Amino acid sequence: MASRWCPWELGYADGKKPNEKIAIVPTRDGQATHGNECLQLYRRIEVDNAGGLGIFNPNTTSGYKVNSI
């Protein structure tokens, strides 16, 4: 939650692309997840239950499989 860059980068992307074309890849430093509450407005790419990658809609725990990135 300490990153000051995420809101700036998302604001830039928001002005260039439609919201459905933006997906966040959460990162961790072993201590905490970096980001901001604005991250909850965008889709995210995470490891799914099967061990592959999935795209998850905002504020959800279910998503769909990513075929390629």
mmCIF file as Biopython writes it, N, C-alpha, C and O atoms, coordinates in Angstrom:
data_model
#
loop_
_atom_site.group_PDB
_atom_site.id
_atom_site.type_symbol
_atom_site.label_atom_id
_atom_site.label_alt_id
_atom_site.label_comp_id
_atom_site.label_asym_id
_atom_site.label_entity_id
_atom_site.label_seq_id
_atom_site.pdbx_PDB_ins_code
_atom_site.Cartn_x
_atom_site.Cartn_y
_atom_site.Cartn_z
_atom_site.occupancy
_atom_site.B_iso_or_equiv
_atom_site.auth_seq_id
_atom_site.auth_asym_id
_atom_site.pdbx_PDB_model_num
ATOM 1   N N  . MET A ? 1  ? 0.805   -1.193  0.000   1.0 0.0 1  A 1 
ATOM 2   C CA . MET A ? 1  ? 0.000   0.000   0.000   1.0 0.0 1  A 1 
ATOM 3   C C  . MET A ? 1  ? 0.853   1.263   0.000   1.0 0.0 1  A 1 
ATOM 4   O O  . MET A ? 1  ? 0.319   2.372   0.023   1.0 0.0 1  A 1 
ATOM 5   N N  . ALA A ? 2  ? 2.174   1.102   -0.025  1.0 0.0 2  A 1 
ATOM 6   C CA . ALA A ? 2  ? 3.051   2.259   0.075   1.0 0.0 2  A 1 
ATOM 7   C C  . ALA A ? 2  ? 3.428   2.868   -1.279  1.0 0.0 2  A 1 
ATOM 8   O O  . ALA A ? 2  ? 4.005   3.956   -1.315  1.0 0.0 2  A 1 
ATOM 9   N N  . SER A ? 3  ? 3.121   2.204   -2.380  1.0 0.0 3  A 1 
ATOM 10  C CA . SER A ? 3  ? 3.556   2.697   -3.683  1.0 0.0 3  A 1 
ATOM 11  C C  . SER A ? 3  ? 2.846   3.986   -4.068  1.0 0.0 3  A 1 
ATOM 12  O O  . SER A ? 3  ? 1.620   4.079   -4.006  1.0 0.0 3  A 1 
ATOM 13  N N  . ARG A ? 4  ? 3.638   4.981   -4.468  1.0 0.0 4  A 1 
ATOM 14  C CA . ARG A ? 4  ? 3.067   6.226   -4.980  1.0 0.0 4  A 1 
ATOM 15  C C  . ARG A ? 4  ? 2.947   6.188   -6.496  1.0 0.0 4  A 1 
ATOM 16  O O  . ARG A ? 4  ? 2.312   7.062   -7.085  1.0 0.0 4  A 1 
ATOM 17  N N  . TRP A ? 5  ? 3.549   5.187   -7.138  1.0 0.0 5  A 1 
ATOM 18  C CA . TRP A ? 5  ? 3.555   5.130   -8.591  1.0 0.0 5  A 1 
ATOM 19  C C  . TRP A ? 5  ? 2.293   4.513   -9.176  1.0 0.0 5  A 1 
ATOM 20  O O  . TRP A ? 5  ? 1.859   4.911   -10.257 1.0 0.0 5  A 1 
ATOM 21  N N  . CYS A ? 6  ? 1.702   3.562   -8.490  1.0 0.0 6  A 1 
ATOM 22  C CA . CYS A ? 6  ? 0.529   2.863   -9.044  1.0 0.0 6  A 1 
ATOM 23  C C  . CYS A ? 6  ? -0.596  3.810   -9.447  1.0 0.0 6  A 1 
ATOM 24  O O  . CYS A ? 6  ? -1.082  3.704   -10.573 1.0 0.0 6  A 1 
ATOM 25  N N  . PRO A ? 7  ? -1.036  4.732   -8.590  1.0 0.0 7  A 1 
ATOM 26  C CA . PRO A ? 7  ? -2.119  5.635   -9.012  1.0 0.0 7  A 1 
ATOM 27  C C  . PRO A ? 7  ? -1.737  6.474   -10.235 1.0 0.0 7  A 1 
ATOM 28  O O  . PRO A ? 7  ? -2.578  6.716   -11.101 1.0 0.0 7  A 1 
ATOM 29  N N  . TRP A ? 8  ? -0.487  6.917   -10.316 1.0 0.0 8  A 1 
ATOM 30  C CA . TRP A ? 8  ? -0.044  7.709   -11.455 1.0 0.0 8  A 1 
ATOM 31  C C  . TRP A ? 8  ? -0.086  6.874   -12.731 1.0 0.0 8  A 1 
ATOM 32  O O  . TRP A ? 8  ? -0.594  7.330   -13.756 1.0 0.0 8  A 1 
ATOM 33  N N  . GLU A ? 9  ? 0.444   5.661   -12.673 1.0 0.0 9  A 1 
ATOM 34  C CA . GLU A ? 9  ? 0.467   4.793   -13.846 1.0 0.0 9  A 1 
ATOM 35  C C  . GLU A ? 9  ? -0.944  4.412   -14.284 1.0 0.0 9  A 1 
ATOM 36  O O  . GLU A ? 9  ? -1.236  4.378   -15.479 1.0 0.0 9  A 1 
ATOM 37  N N  . LEU A ? 10 ? -1.816  4.128   -13.324 1.0 0.0 10 A 1 
ATOM 38  C CA . LEU A ? 10 ? -3.193  3.793   -13.667 1.0 0.0 10 A 1 
ATOM 39  C C  . LEU A ? 10 ? -3.924  4.987   -14.272 1.0 0.0 10 A 1 
ATOM 40  O O  . LEU A ? 10 ? -4.705  4.832   -15.211 1.0 0.0 10 A 1 
ATOM 41  N N  . GLY A ? 11 ? -3.674  6.160   -13.740 1.0 0.0 11 A 1 
ATOM 42  C CA . GLY A ? 11 ? -4.285  7.366   -14.306 1.0 0.0 11 A 1 
ATOM 43  C C  . GLY A ? 11 ? -3.860  7.580   -15.745 1.0 0.0 11 A 1 
ATOM 44  O O  . GLY A ? 11 ? -4.674  7.955   -16.588 1.0 0.0 11 A 1 
ATOM 45  N N  . TYR A ? 12 ? -2.599  7.346   -16.028 1.0 0.0 12 A 1 
ATOM 46  C CA . TYR A ? 12 ? -2.092  7.462   -17.395 1.0 0.0 12 A 1 
ATOM 47  C C  . TYR A ? 12 ? -2.773  6.429   -18.304 1.0 0.0 12 A 1 
ATOM 48  O O  . TYR A ? 12 ? -3.263  6.769   -19.382 1.0 0.0 12 A 1 
ATOM 49  N N  . ALA A ? 13 ? -2.800  5.161   -17.857 1.0 0.0 13 A 1 
ATOM 50  C CA . ALA A ? 13 ? -3.422  4.095   -18.646 1.0 0.0 13 A 1 
ATOM 51  C C  . ALA A ? 13 ? -4.908  4.371   -18.853 1.0 0.0 13 A 1 
ATOM 52  O O  . ALA A ? 13 ? -5.442  4.130   -19.935 1.0 0.0 13 A 1 
ATOM 53  N N  . ASP A ? 14 ? -5.573  4.876   -17.818 1.0 0.0 14 A 1 
ATOM 54  C CA . ASP A ? 14 ? -6.994  5.194   -17.893 1.0 0.0 14 A 1 
ATOM 55  C C  . ASP A ? 14 ? -7.284  6.203   -18.999 1.0 0.0 14 A 1 
ATOM 56  O O  . ASP A ? 14 ? -8.318  6.124   -19.662 1.0 0.0 14 A 1 
ATOM 57  N N  . GLY A ? 15 ? -6.377  7.145   -19.195 1.0 0.0 15 A 1 
ATOM 58  C CA . GLY A ? 15 ? -6.555  8.148   -20.235 1.0 0.0 15 A 1 
ATOM 59  C C  . GLY A ? 15 ? -6.255  7.635   -21.628 1.0 0.0 15 A 1 
ATOM 60  O O  . GLY A ? 15 ? -6.663  8.253   -22.611 1.0 0.0 15 A 1 
ATOM 61  N N  . LYS A ? 16 ? -5.551  6.518   -21.735 1.0 0.0 16 A 1 
ATOM 62  C CA . LYS A ? 16 ? -5.140  5.978   -23.029 1.0 0.0 16 A 1 
ATOM 63  C C  . LYS A ? 16 ? -5.975  4.788   -23.499 1.0 0.0 16 A 1 
ATOM 64  O O  . LYS A ? 16 ? -6.108  4.558   -24.701 1.0 0.0 16 A 1 
ATOM 65  N N  . LYS A ? 17 ? -6.544  4.024   -22.545 1.0 0.0 17 A 1 
ATOM 66  C CA . LYS A ? 17 ? -7.245  2.792   -22.898 1.0 0.0 17 A 1 
ATOM 67  C C  . LYS A ? 17 ? -8.567  2.703   -22.154 1.0 0.0 17 A 1 
ATOM 68  O O  . LYS A ? 17 ? -8.723  3.300   -21.089 1.0 0.0 17 A 1 
ATOM 69  N N  . PRO A ? 18 ? -9.530  1.955   -22.714 1.0 0.0 18 A 1 
ATOM 70  C CA . PRO A ? 18 ? -10.761 1.710   -21.958 1.0 0.0 18 A 1 
ATOM 71  C C  . PRO A ? 18 ? -10.473 0.806   -20.753 1.0 0.0 18 A 1 
ATOM 72  O O  . PRO A ? 18 ? -9.538  0.006   -20.779 1.0 0.0 18 A 1 
ATOM 73  N N  . ASN A ? 19 ? -11.269 0.938   -19.721 1.0 0.0 19 A 1 
ATOM 74  C CA . ASN A ? 19 ? -11.073 0.200   -18.475 1.0 0.0 19 A 1 
ATOM 75  C C  . ASN A ? 19 ? -10.960 -1.303  -18.698 1.0 0.0 19 A 1 
ATOM 76  O O  . ASN A ? 19 ? -10.167 -1.961  -18.023 1.0 0.0 19 A 1 
ATOM 77  N N  . GLU A ? 20 ? -11.730 -1.861  -19.626 1.0 0.0 20 A 1 
ATOM 78  C CA . GLU A ? 20 ? -11.692 -3.313  -19.847 1.0 0.0 20 A 1 
ATOM 79  C C  . GLU A ? 20 ? -10.400 -3.767  -20.519 1.0 0.0 20 A 1 
ATOM 80  O O  . GLU A ? 20 ? -10.162 -4.970  -20.623 1.0 0.0 20 A 1 
ATOM 81  N N  . LYS A ? 21 ? -9.574  -2.858  -20.969 1.0 0.0 21 A 1 
ATOM 82  C CA . LYS A ? 21 ? -8.275  -3.198  -21.575 1.0 0.0 21 A 1 
ATOM 83  C C  . LYS A ? 21 ? -7.120  -3.069  -20.582 1.0 0.0 21 A 1 
ATOM 84  O O  . LYS A ? 21 ? -5.961  -3.257  -20.951 1.0 0.0 21 A 1 
ATOM 85  N N  . ILE A ? 22 ? -7.433  -2.747  -19.316 1.0 0.0 22 A 1 
ATOM 86  C CA . ILE A ? 22 ? -6.404  -2.581  -18.291 1.0 0.0 22 A 1 
ATOM 87  C C  . ILE A ? 22 ? -6.490  -3.749  -17.317 1.0 0.0 22 A 1 
ATOM 88  O O  . ILE A ? 22 ? -7.576  -4.077  -16.838 1.0 0.0 22 A 1 
ATOM 89  N N  . ALA A ? 23 ? -5.373  -4.371  -17.024 1.0 0.0 23 A 1 
ATOM 90  C CA . ALA A ? 23 ? -5.317  -5.445  -16.024 1.0 0.0 23 A 1 
ATOM 91  C C  . ALA A ? 23 ? -4.059  -5.243  -15.185 1.0 0.0 23 A 1 
ATOM 92  O O  . ALA A ? 23 ? -2.993  -4.929  -15.714 1.0 0.0 23 A 1 
ATOM 93  N N  . ILE A ? 24 ? -4.190  -5.422  -13.896 1.0 0.0 24 A 1 
ATOM 94  C CA . ILE A ? 24 ? -3.098  -5.198  -12.958 1.0 0.0 24 A 1 
ATOM 95  C C  . ILE A ? 24 ? -2.455  -6.533  -12.596 1.0 0.0 24 A 1 
ATOM 96  O O  . ILE A ? 24 ? -3.148  -7.538  -12.433 1.0 0.0 24 A 1 
ATOM 97  N N  . VAL A ? 25 ? -1.155  -6.539  -12.474 1.0 0.0 25 A 1 
ATOM 98  C CA . VAL A ? 25 ? -0.428  -7.702  -11.984 1.0 0.0 25 A 1 
ATOM 99  C C  . VAL A ? 25 ? 0.055   -7.344  -10.577 1.0 0.0 25 A 1 
ATOM 100 O O  . VAL A ? 25 ? 1.025   -6.601  -10.426 1.0 0.0 25 A 1 
ATOM 101 N N  . PRO A ? 26 ? -0.617  -7.869  -9.546  1.0 0.0 26 A 1 
ATOM 102 C CA . PRO A ? 26 ? -0.197  -7.545  -8.175  1.0 0.0 26 A 1 
ATOM 103 C C  . PRO A ? 26 ? 1.221   -8.045  -7.909  1.0 0.0 26 A 1 
ATOM 104 O O  . PRO A ? 26 ? 1.618   -9.102  -8.399  1.0 0.0 26 A 1 
ATOM 105 N N  . THR A ? 27 ? 1.975   -7.280  -7.134  1.0 0.0 27 A 1 
ATOM 106 C CA . THR A ? 27 ? 3.328   -7.676  -6.760  1.0 0.0 27 A 1 
ATOM 107 C C  . THR A ? 27 ? 3.448   -7.719  -5.248  1.0 0.0 27 A 1 
ATOM 108 O O  . THR A ? 27 ? 2.697   -7.059  -4.531  1.0 0.0 27 A 1 
ATOM 109 N N  . ARG A ? 28 ? 4.396   -8.500  -4.779  1.0 0.0 28 A 1 
ATOM 110 C CA . ARG A ? 28 ? 4.623   -8.627  -3.346  1.0 0.0 28 A 1 
ATOM 111 C C  . ARG A ? 28 ? 6.119   -8.558  -3.083  1.0 0.0 28 A 1 
ATOM 112 O O  . ARG A ? 28 ? 6.929   -8.982  -3.907  1.0 0.0 28 A 1 
ATOM 113 N N  . ASP A ? 29 ? 6.471   -8.017  -1.926  1.0 0.0 29 A 1 
ATOM 114 C CA . ASP A ? 29 ? 7.884   -7.965  -1.560  1.0 0.0 29 A 1 
ATOM 115 C C  . ASP A ? 29 ? 8.189   -8.907  -0.402  1.0 0.0 29 A 1 
ATOM 116 O O  . ASP A ? 29 ? 9.248   -8.816  0.218   1.0 0.0 29 A 1 
ATOM 117 N N  . GLY A ? 30 ? 7.260   -9.808  -0.115  1.0 0.0 30 A 1 
ATOM 118 C CA . GLY A ? 30 ? 7.451   -10.734 0.988   1.0 0.0 30 A 1 
ATOM 119 C C  . GLY A ? 30 ? 6.913   -10.207 2.298   1.0 0.0 30 A 1 
ATOM 120 O O  . GLY A ? 30 ? 6.802   -10.955 3.269   1.0 0.0 30 A 1 
ATOM 121 N N  . GLN A ? 31 ? 6.579   -8.934  2.338   1.0 0.0 31 A 1 
ATOM 122 C CA . GLN A ? 31 ? 6.060   -8.339  3.565   1.0 0.0 31 A 1 
ATOM 123 C C  . GLN A ? 31 ? 4.639   -7.845  3.397   1.0 0.0 31 A 1 
ATOM 124 O O  . GLN A ? 31 ? 3.810   -8.044  4.285   1.0 0.0 31 A 1 
ATOM 125 N N  . ALA A ? 32 ? 4.341   -7.212  2.287   1.0 0.0 32 A 1 
ATOM 126 C CA . ALA A ? 32 ? 3.006   -6.648  2.084   1.0 0.0 32 A 1 
ATOM 127 C C  . ALA A ? 32 ? 2.744   -6.504  0.597   1.0 0.0 32 A 1 
ATOM 128 O O  . ALA A ? 32 ? 3.676   -6.469  -0.208  1.0 0.0 32 A 1 
ATOM 129 N N  . THR A ? 33 ? 1.476   -6.422  0.237   1.0 0.0 33 A 1 
ATOM 130 C CA . THR A ? 33 ? 1.096   -6.164  -1.145  1.0 0.0 33 A 1 
ATOM 131 C C  . THR A ? 33 ? 1.202   -4.669  -1.388  1.0 0.0 33 A 1 
ATOM 132 O O  . THR A ? 33 ? 0.696   -3.870  -0.600  1.0 0.0 33 A 1 
ATOM 133 N N  . HIS A ? 34 ? 1.852   -4.293  -2.465  1.0 0.0 34 A 1 
ATOM 134 C CA . HIS A ? 34 ? 1.973   -2.878  -2.801  1.0 0.0 34 A 1 
ATOM 135 C C  . HIS A ? 34 ? 0.808   -2.470  -3.672  1.0 0.0 34 A 1 
ATOM 136 O O  . HIS A ? 34 ? 0.338   -3.256  -4.494  1.0 0.0 34 A 1 
ATOM 137 N N  . GLY A ? 35 ? 0.348   -1.274  -3.502  1.0 0.0 35 A 1 
ATOM 138 C CA . GLY A ? 35 ? -0.723  -0.772  -4.325  1.0 0.0 35 A 1 
ATOM 139 C C  . GLY A ? 35 ? -1.494  0.316   -3.620  1.0 0.0 35 A 1 
ATOM 140 O O  . GLY A ? 35 ? -0.950  1.030   -2.778  1.0 0.0 35 A 1 
ATOM 141 N N  . ASN A ? 36 ? -2.738  0.439   -3.956  1.0 0.0 36 A 1 
ATOM 142 C CA . ASN A ? 36 ? -3.579  1.484   -3.434  1.0 0.0 36 A 1 
ATOM 143 C C  . ASN A ? 36 ? -5.015  1.029   -3.600  1.0 0.0 36 A 1 
ATOM 144 O O  . ASN A ? 36 ? -5.295  0.097   -4.355  1.0 0.0 36 A 1 
ATOM 145 N N  . GLU A ? 37 ? -5.932  1.690   -2.891  1.0 0.0 37 A 1 
ATOM 146 C CA . GLU A ? 37 ? -7.335  1.298   -3.009  1.0 0.0 37 A 1 
ATOM 147 C C  . GLU A ? 37 ? -7.868  1.485   -4.422  1.0 0.0 37 A 1 
ATOM 148 O O  . GLU A ? 37 ? -8.859  0.848   -4.781  1.0 0.0 37 A 1 
ATOM 149 N N  . CYS A ? 38 ? -7.250  2.332   -5.237  1.0 0.0 38 A 1 
ATOM 150 C CA . CYS A ? 38 ? -7.698  2.498   -6.620  1.0 0.0 38 A 1 
ATOM 151 C C  . CYS A ? 38 ? -7.484  1.225   -7.432  1.0 0.0 38 A 1 
ATOM 152 O O  . CYS A ? 38 ? -8.104  1.051   -8.481  1.0 0.0 38 A 1 
ATOM 153 N N  . LEU A ? 39 ? -6.610  0.331   -6.960  1.0 0.0 39 A 1 
ATOM 154 C CA . LEU A ? 39 ? -6.384  -0.929  -7.652  1.0 0.0 39 A 1 
ATOM 155 C C  . LEU A ? 39 ? -7.641  -1.786  -7.680  1.0 0.0 39 A 1 
ATOM 156 O O  . LEU A ? 39 ? -7.773  -2.653  -8.544  1.0 0.0 39 A 1 
ATOM 157 N N  . GLN A ? 40 ? -8.557  -1.564  -6.762  1.0 0.0 40 A 1 
ATOM 158 C CA . GLN A ? 40 ? -9.786  -2.351  -6.700  1.0 0.0 40 A 1 
ATOM 159 C C  . GLN A ? 40 ? -10.761 -2.004  -7.827  1.0 0.0 40 A 1 
ATOM 160 O O  . GLN A ? 40 ? -11.799 -2.652  -7.970  1.0 0.0 40 A 1 
ATOM 161 N N  . LEU A ? 41 ? -10.435 -0.993  -8.622  1.0 0.0 41 A 1 
ATOM 162 C CA . LEU A ? 41 ? -11.301 -0.585  -9.730  1.0 0.0 41 A 1 
ATOM 163 C C  . LEU A ? 41 ? -11.001 -1.338  -11.024 1.0 0.0 41 A 1 
ATOM 164 O O  . LEU A ? 41 ? -11.778 -1.262  -11.977 1.0 0.0 41 A 1 
ATOM 165 N N  . TYR A ? 42 ? -9.885  -2.064  -11.068 1.0 0.0 42 A 1 
ATOM 166 C CA . TYR A ? 42 ? -9.408  -2.685  -12.299 1.0 0.0 42 A 1 
ATOM 167 C C  . TYR A ? 42 ? -9.321  -4.208  -12.183 1.0 0.0 42 A 1 
ATOM 168 O O  . TYR A ? 42 ? -9.211  -4.771  -11.093 1.0 0.0 42 A 1 
ATOM 169 N N  . ARG A ? 43 ? -9.377  -4.853  -13.359 1.0 0.0 43 A 1 
ATOM 170 C CA . ARG A ? 43 ? -9.159  -6.301  -13.390 1.0 0.0 43 A 1 
ATOM 171 C C  . ARG A ? 43 ? -7.729  -6.578  -12.983 1.0 0.0 43 A 1 
ATOM 172 O O  . ARG A ? 43 ? -6.869  -5.702  -13.072 1.0 0.0 43 A 1 
ATOM 173 N N  . ARG A ? 44 ? -7.472  -7.802  -12.533 1.0 0.0 44 A 1 
ATOM 174 C CA . ARG A ? 44 ? -6.114  -8.164  -12.128 1.0 0.0 44 A 1 
ATOM 175 C C  . ARG A ? 44 ? -5.768  -9.546  -12.667 1.0 0.0 44 A 1 
ATOM 176 O O  . ARG A ? 44 ? -6.652  -10.374 -12.885 1.0 0.0 44 A 1 
ATOM 177 N N  . ILE A ? 45 ? -4.489  -9.788  -12.877 1.0 0.0 45 A 1 
ATOM 178 C CA . ILE A ? 45 ? -3.990  -11.082 -13.328 1.0 0.0 45 A 1 
ATOM 179 C C  . ILE A ? 45 ? -3.324  -11.740 -12.131 1.0 0.0 45 A 1 
ATOM 180 O O  . ILE A ? 45 ? -2.415  -11.176 -11.522 1.0 0.0 45 A 1 
ATOM 181 N N  . GLU A ? 46 ? -3.788  -12.946 -11.799 1.0 0.0 46 A 1 
ATOM 182 C CA . GLU A ? 46 ? -3.238  -13.690 -10.663 1.0 0.0 46 A 1 
ATOM 183 C C  . GLU A ? 46 ? -3.183  -15.171 -11.005 1.0 0.0 46 A 1 
ATOM 184 O O  . GLU A ? 46 ? -3.745  -15.603 -12.011 1.0 0.0 46 A 1 
ATOM 185 N N  . VAL A ? 47 ? -2.514  -15.936 -10.176 1.0 0.0 47 A 1 
ATOM 186 C CA . VAL A ? 47 ? -2.485  -17.391 -10.318 1.0 0.0 47 A 1 
ATOM 187 C C  . VAL A ? 47 ? -3.845  -17.920 -9.878  1.0 0.0 47 A 1 
ATOM 188 O O  . VAL A ? 47 ? -4.339  -17.572 -8.806  1.0 0.0 47 A 1 
ATOM 189 N N  . ASP A ? 48 ? -4.448  -18.771 -10.720 1.0 0.0 48 A 1 
ATOM 190 C CA . ASP A ? 48 ? -5.760  -19.330 -10.384 1.0 0.0 48 A 1 
ATOM 191 C C  . ASP A ? 48 ? -5.613  -20.614 -9.575  1.0 0.0 48 A 1 
ATOM 192 O O  . ASP A ? 48 ? -4.497  -21.042 -9.282  1.0 0.0 48 A 1 
ATOM 193 N N  . ASN A ? 49 ? -6.729  -21.221 -9.217  1.0 0.0 49 A 1 
ATOM 194 C CA . ASN A ? 49 ? -6.725  -22.431 -8.391  1.0 0.0 49 A 1 
ATOM 195 C C  . ASN A ? 49 ? -6.021  -23.606 -9.050  1.0 0.0 49 A 1 
ATOM 196 O O  . ASN A ? 49 ? -5.514  -24.488 -8.357  1.0 0.0 49 A 1 
ATOM 197 N N  . ALA A ? 50 ? -5.980  -23.631 -10.391 1.0 0.0 50 A 1 
ATOM 198 C CA . ALA A ? 50 ? -5.335  -24.723 -11.119 1.0 0.0 50 A 1 
ATOM 199 C C  . ALA A ? 50 ? -3.841  -24.472 -11.315 1.0 0.0 50 A 1 
ATOM 200 O O  . ALA A ? 50 ? -3.149  -25.313 -11.888 1.0 0.0 50 A 1 
ATOM 201 N N  . GLY A ? 51 ? -3.333  -23.333 -10.850 1.0 0.0 51 A 1 
ATOM 202 C CA . GLY A ? 51 ? -1.915  -23.033 -10.997 1.0 0.0 51 A 1 
ATOM 203 C C  . GLY A ? 51 ? -1.575  -22.243 -12.243 1.0 0.0 51 A 1 
ATOM 204 O O  . GLY A ? 51 ? -0.416  -21.882 -12.449 1.0 0.0 51 A 1 
ATOM 205 N N  . GLY A ? 52 ? -2.567  -21.966 -13.081 1.0 0.0 52 A 1 
ATOM 206 C CA . GLY A ? 52 ? -2.339  -21.146 -14.271 1.0 0.0 52 A 1 
ATOM 207 C C  . GLY A ? 52 ? -2.642  -19.690 -13.972 1.0 0.0 52 A 1 
ATOM 208 O O  . GLY A ? 52 ? -2.854  -19.311 -12.820 1.0 0.0 52 A 1 
ATOM 209 N N  . LEU A ? 53 ? -2.660  -18.890 -15.005 1.0 0.0 53 A 1 
ATOM 210 C CA . LEU A ? 53 ? -2.997  -17.481 -14.825 1.0 0.0 53 A 1 
ATOM 211 C C  . LEU A ? 53 ? -4.458  -17.251 -15.138 1.0 0.0 53 A 1 
ATOM 212 O O  . LEU A ? 53 ? -5.012  -17.856 -16.055 1.0 0.0 53 A 1 
ATOM 213 N N  . GLY A ? 54 ? -5.078  -16.370 -14.370 1.0 0.0 54 A 1 
ATOM 214 C CA . GLY A ? 54 ? -6.468  -16.016 -14.593 1.0 0.0 54 A 1 
ATOM 215 C C  . GLY A ? 54 ? -6.654  -14.520 -14.492 1.0 0.0 54 A 1 
ATOM 216 O O  . GLY A ? 54 ? -5.889  -13.839 -13.809 1.0 0.0 54 A 1 
ATOM 217 N N  . ILE A ? 55 ? -7.667  -14.003 -15.168 1.0 0.0 55 A 1 
ATOM 218 C CA . ILE A ? 55 ? -8.034  -12.598 -15.047 1.0 0.0 55 A 1 
ATOM 219 C C  . ILE A ? 55 ? -9.258  -12.531 -14.148 1.0 0.0 55 A 1 
ATOM 220 O O  . ILE A ? 55 ? -10.267 -13.193 -14.389 1.0 0.0 55 A 1 
ATOM 221 N N  . PHE A ? 56 ? -9.145  -11.715 -13.105 1.0 0.0 56 A 1 
ATOM 222 C CA . PHE A ? 56 ? -10.202 -11.580 -12.116 1.0 0.0 56 A 1 
ATOM 223 C C  . PHE A ? 56 ? -10.785 -10.176 -12.187 1.0 0.0 56 A 1 
ATOM 224 O O  . PHE A ? 56 ? -10.046 -9.192  -12.208 1.0 0.0 56 A 1 
ATOM 225 N N  . ASN A ? 57 ? -12.101 -10.086 -12.223 1.0 0.0 57 A 1 
ATOM 226 C CA . ASN A ? 57 ? -12.757 -8.788  -12.230 1.0 0.0 57 A 1 
ATOM 227 C C  . ASN A ? 57 ? -12.625 -8.127  -10.867 1.0 0.0 57 A 1 
ATOM 228 O O  . ASN A ? 57 ? -12.367 -8.813  -9.878  1.0 0.0 57 A 1 
ATOM 229 N N  . PRO A ? 58 ? -12.796 -6.807  -10.791 1.0 0.0 58 A 1 
ATOM 230 C CA . PRO A ? 58 ? -12.665 -6.109  -9.511  1.0 0.0 58 A 1 
ATOM 231 C C  . PRO A ? 58 ? -13.565 -6.695  -8.428  1.0 0.0 58 A 1 
ATOM 232 O O  . PRO A ? 58 ? -14.721 -7.033  -8.685  1.0 0.0 58 A 1 
ATOM 233 N N  . ASN A ? 59 ? -13.034 -6.809  -7.233  1.0 0.0 59 A 1 
ATOM 234 C CA . ASN A ? 59 ? -13.779 -7.261  -6.049  1.0 0.0 59 A 1 
ATOM 235 C C  . ASN A ? 59 ? -14.401 -8.643  -6.202  1.0 0.0 59 A 1 
ATOM 236 O O  . ASN A ? 59 ? -15.466 -8.909  -5.646  1.0 0.0 59 A 1 
ATOM 237 N N  . THR A ? 60 ? -13.737 -9.529  -6.960  1.0 0.0 60 A 1 
ATOM 238 C CA . THR A ? 60 ? -14.230 -10.898 -7.112  1.0 0.0 60 A 1 
ATOM 239 C C  . THR A ? 60 ? -13.120 -11.888 -6.782  1.0 0.0 60 A 1 
ATOM 240 O O  . THR A ? 60 ? -11.938 -11.545 -6.777  1.0 0.0 60 A 1 
ATOM 241 N N  . THR A ? 61 ? -13.528 -13.118 -6.509  1.0 0.0 61 A 1 
ATOM 242 C CA . THR A ? 61 ? -12.558 -14.181 -6.269  1.0 0.0 61 A 1 
ATOM 243 C C  . THR A ? 61 ? -12.603 -15.221 -7.381  1.0 0.0 61 A 1 
ATOM 244 O O  . THR A ? 61 ? -11.876 -16.213 -7.324  1.0 0.0 61 A 1 
ATOM 245 N N  . SER A ? 62 ? -13.443 -15.009 -8.390  1.0 0.0 62 A 1 
ATOM 246 C CA . SER A ? 62 ? -13.475 -15.922 -9.523  1.0 0.0 62 A 1 
ATOM 247 C C  . SER A ? 62 ? -13.079 -15.151 -10.775 1.0 0.0 62 A 1 
ATOM 248 O O  . SER A ? 62 ? -13.299 -13.945 -10.882 1.0 0.0 62 A 1 
ATOM 249 N N  . GLY A ? 63 ? -12.495 -15.876 -11.710 1.0 0.0 63 A 1 
ATOM 250 C CA . GLY A ? 63 ? -12.033 -15.226 -12.923 1.0 0.0 63 A 1 
ATOM 251 C C  . GLY A ? 63 ? -12.095 -16.186 -14.088 1.0 0.0 63 A 1 
ATOM 252 O O  . GLY A ? 63 ? -12.785 -17.204 -14.030 1.0 0.0 63 A 1 
ATOM 253 N N  . TYR A ? 64 ? -11.378 -15.865 -15.140 1.0 0.0 64 A 1 
ATOM 254 C CA . TYR A ? 64 ? -11.334 -16.745 -16.302 1.0 0.0 64 A 1 
ATOM 255 C C  . TYR A ? 64 ? -9.891  -16.943 -16.737 1.0 0.0 64 A 1 
ATOM 256 O O  . TYR A ? 64 ? -9.029  -16.097 -16.498 1.0 0.0 64 A 1 
ATOM 257 N N  . LYS A ? 65 ? -9.650  -18.066 -17.376 1.0 0.0 65 A 1 
ATOM 258 C CA . LYS A ? 65 ? -8.296  -18.478 -17.752 1.0 0.0 65 A 1 
ATOM 259 C C  . LYS A ? 65 ? -7.685  -17.537 -18.782 1.0 0.0 65 A 1 
ATOM 260 O O  . LYS A ? 65 ? -8.357  -17.080 -19.707 1.0 0.0 65 A 1 
ATOM 261 N N  . VAL A ? 66 ? -6.409  -17.263 -18.603 1.0 0.0 66 A 1 
ATOM 262 C CA . VAL A ? 66 ? -5.636  -16.478 -19.564 1.0 0.0 66 A 1 
ATOM 263 C C  . VAL A ? 66 ? -4.952  -17.448 -20.502 1.0 0.0 66 A 1 
ATOM 264 O O  . VAL A ? 66 ? -4.185  -18.300 -20.055 1.0 0.0 66 A 1 
ATOM 265 N N  . ASN A ? 67 ? -5.215  -17.335 -21.800 1.0 0.0 67 A 1 
ATOM 266 C CA . ASN A ? 67 ? -4.571  -18.218 -22.772 1.0 0.0 67 A 1 
ATOM 267 C C  . ASN A ? 67 ? -3.158  -17.786 -23.074 1.0 0.0 67 A 1 
ATOM 268 O O  . ASN A ? 67 ? -2.271  -18.627 -23.222 1.0 0.0 67 A 1 
ATOM 269 N N  . SER A ? 68 ? -2.929  -16.487 -23.168 1.0 0.0 68 A 1 
ATOM 270 C CA . SER A ? 68 ? -1.579  -15.964 -23.392 1.0 0.0 68 A 1 
ATOM 271 C C  . SER A ? 68 ? -1.561  -14.500 -22.993 1.0 0.0 68 A 1 
ATOM 272 O O  . SER A ? 68 ? -2.577  -13.806 -23.024 1.0 0.0 68 A 1 
ATOM 273 N N  . ILE A ? 69 ? -0.372  -14.057 -22.618 1.0 0.0 69 A 1 
ATOM 274 C CA . ILE A ? 69 ? -0.218  -12.643 -22.231 1.0 0.0 69 A 1 
ATOM 275 C C  . ILE A ? 69 ? 0.835   -12.025 -23.117 1.0 0.0 69 A 1 
ATOM 276 O O  . ILE A ? 69 ? 1.140   -10.840 -22.980 1.0 0.0 69 A 1 
#
